Amino acid sequence: MKKMYKVFKIVSVTFISIILLVSLSVFIYHKIQLHKESAIISNNGTFVKFHNKKMNVYHEGNGDNTYVFMPGSGIAAPVYEMKGLYSKFSKDNRIAVVERAGYGYSDVFHDERDIDTILHQTRKALSKSGNKPPYILVPHSLSGLEAVYWAQKYPDEVKAIIALDIGLPKEYANNPLRFTDVLTIKGMNLLTKMGFYRLAPSAAYDPEVIRQSFLTEQEKENFKALSYKQMFNDNMEQEILQSPTNGKKSVKLPMPKETPILFLSAYTEDNKHSKYTKRKNKNYKEFAEQLLISDVKKIKGKHSIHLYAPDEIYNLSIDFIREKVEKNNDERSLE
C-alpha cells in the first residue's frame, strides 16, 4: 500500500509540475507576443475620455442618417470585423462604430457592466465624437439588450433599430446563469489572461474575417493583434455575468412601441428547424407585433450574419428605413 501511495504521489507531482510548466511557458509566450503586437496597434477612430480611461468611436461617410453599429459579445475588434457591412452603409450615410469598454481600441474599464453604465458611456462617446442623435442603431447579439433599453429610456434618440440576430431582454431575464455557467465564464476569463487561446486562434477571432477580402492585409494583422489583446477580458466577462440583471431592468420598462425595429434572424441548414431557432423567431414575432412599425426577416448565415450576408442586410435595412420609417414620418408631418 505504501509503495502504491508513493507511486501515486510521484505521478501526481509530476503531472502538476508539467501543467504548471506548460502554463508558465504559454503565459510568457503570450506576454512576449502582446509586446510585439502592440507595435502595429494604432488608433483607428476618435477617443473619448472617461476620467483616466478612453473609449473609441470610429466613423465615416456622410448623409442624413447616422447608423450606429454595436458589436455583439466577444467581438474583440469591431472596427475591423464589421467593416464588410458598415462600408456598404457609409457610401450614402454616416456610420459610427462604438467600441464599448474592453473592445477594439477602447480601454478595459474594470467597472460593473450594468446596463445604465454601458448606455451612458455609449451615448457620451457618440456625442463627444461628433455623432448626434437621432440614430439608427444596428446592434448584434448581446448589444440588442442595450439598443432596446436605449429606445425605452431615450426614444427621441432612436430613429429605428436594425437588429442583427439579437438577444431580447426577456430571454436574458428569464434565463439566469447557473453556478456552472458562472464558473465556466470565469474560467474562460482566466485562461485568456494566461494566453491559452493562442493555441487555437479561432477562439480569439472569427477566421471568416481573414478568409474574406473586405480588409487589407495590414488591417487583417491589426484585427488579429487587437483580438489577441482584448479577447474575453474583464469587461466582456462582466457583460455576460450582468446580462440577466440587465435584461430584468429592460423588461420592467414599457415596450418601445414607437421605435421601428427590423429583426434579422440568422439560420443555417443545420439549425433552421431546431428548438432554439423556432423559439427565437417566435419571440421576435411576438415582440414585433407590439410595435407600431416592425418586420421580421430570416437570413441564411451563421450568428455573425454581418460576415455572411452583408448585401442582403444592407438592402433589407435601406428598404425598411425608406419604405416604412421615413415614409411614415413624412405622412405624419403632413397631418
Stockholm file with secondary structure:
# STOCKHOLM 1.0

chainA/1-335         MKKMYKVFKIVSVTFISIILLVSLSVFIYHKIQLHKESAIISNNGTFVKFHNKKMNVYHEGNGDNTYVFMPGSGIAAPVYEMKGLYSKFSKDNRIAVVERAGYGYSDVFHDERDIDTILHQTRKALSKSGNKPPYILVPHSLSGLEAVYWAQKYPDEVKAIIALDIGLPKEYANNPLRFTDVLTIKGMNLLTKMGFYRLAPSAAYDPEVIRQSFLTEQEKENFKALSYKQMFNDNMEQEILQSPTNGKKSVKLPMPKETPILFLSAYTEDNKHSKYTKRKNKNYKEFAEQLLISDVKKIKGKHSIHLYAPDEIYNLSIDFIREKVEKNNDERSLE
#=GR chainA/1-335 SS CHHHHHHHHHHHHHHHHHHHHHHHHHHHHHHHHHHHHGGGCCCCSEEEEETTEEEEEEEECCSSCEEEEECCTTCSCHHHHTHHHHHHHTTTSEEEEEECTTSTTSCCCCSCCCHHHHHHHHHHHHHHTTCCSSEEEEEBTTHHHHHHHHHHHCGGGEEEEEEESCCCHHHHHTSCCCHHHHHHHHHHHHHHHHTGGGGSGGGTSCHHHHHSSSSCHHHHHHHHHHHHHHTTCHHHHHHHHHHHHHHHHHHTSCCCTTSCEEEEEEECTTTTTSHHHHHHHHHHHHHHTTSSSEEEEEEESCSCGGGTCHHHHHHHHHHHIIIIIIHHHHHHHHC
#=GC SS_cons         CHHHHHHHHHHHHHHHHHHHHHHHHHHHHHHHHHHHHGGGCCCCSEEEEETTEEEEEEEECCSSCEEEEECCTTCSCHHHHTHHHHHHHTTTSEEEEEECTTSTTSCCCCSCCCHHHHHHHHHHHHHHTTCCSSEEEEEBTTHHHHHHHHHHHCGGGEEEEEEESCCCHHHHHTSCCCHHHHHHHHHHHHHHHHTGGGGSGGGTSCHHHHHSSSSCHHHHHHHHHHHHHHTTCHHHHHHHHHHHHHHHHHHTSCCCTTSCEEEEEEECTTTTTSHHHHHHHHHHHHHHTTSSSEEEEEEESCSCGGGTCHHHHHHHHHHHIIIIIIHHHHHHHHC
//
